[in-house]
Amino acid sequence: MNIKVGDHAPDFSLVALGKGGPEVVTLSKETGDQNILLLFVPMAFTGVCTEEFCALSAGLDSYTDLNCKVFGISGDNPFAQAAWAEKEGITLKLLSDYDHKTTEAYGISYDQFLPDKNLIMGGVPKRSAFLIDRNGVVQFAQVNDSPGDLPDFEAIKAKLAELS
C-alpha cells in the first residue's frame, strides 16, 4: 500500500556518503525544524534520474527558502551514488536504500523494473515524491508508475508555501 497524504511517514535510517565517509541519516531525527522532501528515483546514472536531480540541485535554494530539506533516494549503494553525484554535479543529499526496505515501507517498489527492456530487477523504487511536514505527516504524495514521469514540482512548492 502506498503512503498517502495524512499518513505518518515511515521512519528509516539510510546511508549517505559524506565528506568523512558513510553516515547514517534517520528521518525522525531530520523532522521537527524543517519540512522534508523525499524524492525516490529508480537508479543512478540513468537519463531521467540524472535530469531530475541535476535540475533539483540547480534550484535547491528555492526549497531551502521554503524551509525544506531535500533528500534523493535510490536503491544504489552510497559509493555509486557519490560517483554519480560527482560526475553530474548533483548537490542534494543522496540516501542509499540498497536493501529496498524503505522503498517497501513506502509501498512504491516495482515487482520488475522495465522487464520489456530486460531489466527484471525487483524492489527498484518508482519515481515518487513525499513532502513531510515538521510533525512527520505526509502533506504531498505522488507515485509514478512510469519511470519517465517527473513529480509535479510546482504542486510541491505550492504545498510548501502553505506550510511555511
C-alpha positions in Angstrom: 0.0 0.0 0.0 1.3 3.4 -0.9 1.8 6.0 1.8 -0.7 8.8 1.2 -1.4 12.4 2.4 -2.3 12.4 6.1 -0.3 9.3 6.9 2.6 9.5 9.3 5.8 9.0 7.3 7.5 5.7 8.0 10.8 6.3 9.8 14.0 5.0 8.3 17.8 5.1 8.6 19.7 5.2 5.4 23.3 5.7 4.5 24.7 8.7 2.7 28.3 9.2 1.7 29.6 12.4 3.4 33.0 14.0 3.3 34.1 11.9 6.2 32.7 8.6 4.8 29.5 6.8 5.3 27.0 8.5 7.6 23.5 7.4 8.8 20.5 9.7 8.1 17.4 8.9 10.2 14.2 10.6 9.1 12.8 11.1 12.6 16.0 13.0 13.5 15.6 15.3 10.5 11.9 16.3 11.1 11.0 19.0 13.6 12.8 22.1 12.3 12.1 21.8 8.6 9.8 20.1 6.2 11.4 17.2 4.3 11.0 16.3 0.6 11.9 12.7 -0.2 12.4 12.0 -3.9 12.7 8.4 -4.8 14.3 7.5 -8.2 14.8 4.1 -9.8 18.6 4.2 -10.2 21.7 6.3 -10.6 23.3 7.0 -14.0 20.1 6.9 -15.9 18.8 9.8 -18.1 15.6 10.9 -16.3 17.0 10.4 -12.8 20.1 12.4 -13.7 17.9 15.1 -15.3 15.7 15.3 -12.2 18.4 15.5 -9.7 20.6 18.0 -11.7 17.6 20.3 -12.1 16.8 20.0 -8.3 20.5 20.7 -7.5 20.4 23.9 -9.6 17.2 25.0 -7.9 17.9 23.7 -4.4 17.8 27.2 -2.9 14.1 27.6 -3.8 13.4 24.7 -1.4 15.7 25.9 1.3 13.9 29.3 1.1 10.7 27.4 1.8 12.2 25.8 4.9 12.6 22.4 3.3 15.4 19.9 3.2 15.5 17.6 0.1 16.8 14.1 0.0 17.2 11.9 -3.1 16.8 8.2 -2.5 17.7 5.3 -4.8 18.5 1.6 -4.4 22.1 2.2 -5.4 24.9 1.8 -2.9 26.3 5.1 -1.5 29.6 4.8 -3.4 27.8 4.5 -6.7 25.6 7.5 -5.7 28.7 9.5 -4.8 30.3 8.8 -8.2 27.1 9.8 -9.9 26.8 13.0 -7.9 30.4 13.9 -8.7 30.1 13.1 -12.4 26.8 15.1 -12.8 27.2 17.9 -10.3 24.3 16.6 -8.1 24.4 18.5 -4.8 21.3 17.3 -2.9 21.9 14.7 -0.3 21.6 11.2 -1.7 20.5 8.3 0.5 21.1 4.7 -0.3 18.1 2.3 0.1 20.3 -0.6 -1.0 18.2 -3.3 0.6 15.0 -1.6 -0.6 13.4 -1.7 2.9 12.4 2.0 2.8 11.0 1.6 -0.7 8.9 -1.3 0.5 7.8 0.6 3.6 6.5 3.4 1.4 4.8 0.9 -0.9 6.5 2.1 -4.1 8.6 -0.8 -5.4 8.4 -2.3 -8.8 7.8 -6.1 -8.9 10.0 -6.0 -12.0 11.6 -2.9 -13.3 11.3 -2.5 -17.1 11.0 -6.2 -18.0 10.4 -5.3 -21.6 14.0 -3.9 -21.7 15.3 -6.9 -19.8 15.8 -5.0 -16.5 13.9 -7.5 -14.4 15.2 -6.3 -11.0 12.6 -6.3 -8.3 12.4 -3.8 -5.5 13.5 -0.8 -7.5 11.7 2.3 -6.3 9.1 4.0 -8.6 9.8 7.7 -9.2 8.0 9.2 -6.2 7.8 12.4 -4.1 6.7 12.7 -0.5 6.6 16.0 1.3 6.7 15.5 5.0 5.9 18.3 7.5 7.7 19.1 10.7 5.4 16.7 12.6 6.3 13.8 10.3 2.9 13.8 8.5 2.8 13.4 4.7 1.4 16.5 3.1 2.0 15.6 -0.6 2.4 12.2 -2.1 3.0 11.3 -5.8 3.9 7.9 -7.1 4.5 7.5 -10.8 4.2 4.1 -12.4 6.2 5.3 -15.5 9.8 5.9 -14.6 9.9 8.7 -17.2 7.3 10.8 -15.4 8.7 13.5 -13.1 6.9 14.6 -9.9 4.8 17.8 -10.0 7.3 20.2 -8.6 5.0 23.2 -8.9 2.4 21.4 -6.7 5.1 20.5 -4.2 6.3 24.2 -4.0 2.7 25.4 -3.6 2.2 23.0 -0.7 5.5 24.1 0.8 4.3 27.7 0.6 1.2 26.7 2.5 3.3 25.0 5.2 5.7 27.9 5.7 
